[in-house]
Amino acid sequence: MGDTVTGRFESRREAELAVEHLVQEHGVERTDIFIEPESNANSAGVVEAGADAESGHPGFDKNSEPALEGAITVSVDVNDDQVDVVRDVMTEAGGEI
């Protein structure tokens, strides 16, 4: 039997960190992970983080205005025996379950 675990993240960086840990450390298939903005607007979250905060490229001004239009939702289809691990990883990365 399977289940879906959903987490809400305030920054794209937090969401990506959770996905990275799930795939690389816990063997969750990337095709079982779904990432989308919480609202209808394209969004990088509600908090600037990482590359959204400023450009690290030489020759570019460090001036950014990321599309902070709402939180990022990460949903993971998992087997029953993975539910607790997925919840823990999402929480550790900053997500709200």
One Martini backbone bead per residue (centre of mass of N, CA, C, O) as a GRO file, in nm:
protein
   97
    1MET     BB    1   0.100   0.033   0.018
    2GLY     BB    2   0.035   0.380  -0.026
    3ASP     BB    3   0.159   0.724  -0.005
    4THR     BB    4   0.132   1.081   0.070
    5VAL     BB    5   0.375   1.335   0.111
    6THR     BB    6   0.346   1.676   0.238
    7GLY     BB    7   0.530   1.983   0.184
    8ARG     BB    8   0.613   2.309   0.313
    9PHE     BB    9   0.803   2.576   0.159
   10GLU     BB   10   0.968   2.897   0.177
   11SER     BB   11   1.197   2.772  -0.013
   12ARG     BB   12   1.362   2.643  -0.274
   13ARG     BB   13   1.609   2.538  -0.121
   14GLU     BB   14   1.457   2.352   0.077
   15ALA     BB   15   1.319   2.174  -0.134
   16GLU     BB   16   1.581   2.077  -0.278
   17LEU     BB   17   1.709   1.947  -0.029
   18ALA     BB   18   1.496   1.733   0.019
   19VAL     BB   19   1.517   1.594  -0.256
   20GLU     BB   20   1.816   1.520  -0.244
   21HIS     BB   21   1.795   1.334   0.008
   22LEU     BB   22   1.581   1.136  -0.095
   23VAL     BB   23   1.743   1.035  -0.343
   24GLN     BB   24   2.048   0.993  -0.234
   25GLU     BB   25   1.984   0.861   0.072
   26HIS     BB   26   1.676   0.699   0.017
   27GLY     BB   27   1.583   0.609  -0.287
   28VAL     BB   28   1.399   0.801  -0.416
   29GLU     BB   29   1.216   0.854  -0.680
   30ARG     BB   30   1.192   1.124  -0.882
   31THR     BB   31   0.905   1.035  -1.007
   32ASP     BB   32   0.775   1.062  -0.690
   33ILE     BB   33   0.827   1.377  -0.724
   34PHE     BB   34   0.652   1.691  -0.644
   35ILE     BB   35   0.678   2.030  -0.773
   36GLU     BB   36   0.508   2.332  -0.645
   37PRO     BB   37   0.329   2.594  -0.628
   38GLU     BB   38   0.087   2.705  -0.412
   39SER     BB   39   0.020   2.891  -0.626
   40ASN     BB   40  -0.046   3.023  -0.949
   41ALA     BB   41   0.223   3.142  -0.915
   42ASN     BB   42   0.527   3.187  -0.975
   43SER     BB   43   0.783   3.044  -0.747
   44ALA     BB   44   1.052   3.080  -0.480
   45GLY     BB   45   0.867   3.156  -0.252
   46VAL     BB   46   0.894   3.368   0.062
   47VAL     BB   47   1.215   3.331   0.072
   48GLU     BB   48   1.522   3.424   0.042
   49ALA     BB   49   1.761   3.199  -0.131
   50GLY     BB   50   2.047   3.176  -0.245
   51ALA     BB   51   2.022   3.247  -0.578
   52ASP     BB   52   1.781   3.449  -0.512
   53ALA     BB   53   1.945   3.674  -0.361
   54GLU     BB   54   2.214   3.646  -0.556
   55SER     BB   55   2.453   3.690  -0.773
   56GLY     BB   56   2.762   3.490  -0.867
   57HIS     BB   57   2.832   3.639  -1.125
   58PRO     BB   58   3.052   3.773  -1.311
   59GLY     BB   59   2.946   4.107  -1.400
   60PHE     BB   60   2.705   4.106  -1.193
   61ASP     BB   61   2.474   4.233  -1.026
   62LYS     BB   62   2.354   4.227  -0.681
   63ASN     BB   63   2.034   4.209  -0.810
   64SER     BB   64   1.724   4.099  -0.678
   65GLU     BB   65   1.379   3.962  -0.778
   66PRO     BB   66   1.217   3.730  -0.672
   67ALA     BB   67   0.940   3.509  -0.701
   68LEU     BB   68   0.752   3.590  -0.418
   69GLU     BB   69   0.434   3.407  -0.433
   70GLY     BB   70   0.499   3.151  -0.253
   71ALA     BB   71   0.506   2.848  -0.171
   72ILE     BB   72   0.644   2.522  -0.164
   73THR     BB   73   0.546   2.203  -0.295
   74VAL     BB   74   0.604   1.868  -0.168
   75SER     BB   75   0.543   1.552  -0.321
   76VAL     BB   76   0.534   1.200  -0.202
   77ASP     BB   77   0.548   0.881  -0.325
   78VAL     BB   78   0.500   0.608  -0.093
   79ASN     BB   79   0.569   0.374   0.108
   80ASP     BB   80   0.485   0.293   0.423
   81ASP     BB   81   0.802   0.255   0.514
   82GLN     BB   82   0.870   0.583   0.424
   83VAL     BB   83   0.710   0.804   0.571
   84ASP     BB   84   0.893   0.888   0.814
   85VAL     BB   85   1.144   0.965   0.651
   86VAL     BB   86   1.015   1.185   0.477
   87ARG     BB   87   0.922   1.365   0.706
   88ASP     BB   88   1.200   1.411   0.833
   89VAL     BB   89   1.340   1.539   0.588
   90MET     BB   90   1.147   1.776   0.551
   91THR     BB   91   1.182   1.898   0.833
   92GLU     BB   92   1.496   1.935   0.826
   93ALA     BB   93   1.464   2.135   0.562
   94GLY     BB   94   1.188   2.321   0.658
   95GLY     BB   95   0.927   2.176   0.659
   96GLU     BB   96   0.572   2.147   0.647
   97ILE     BB   97   0.331   1.883   0.727
   0.00000   0.00000   0.00000
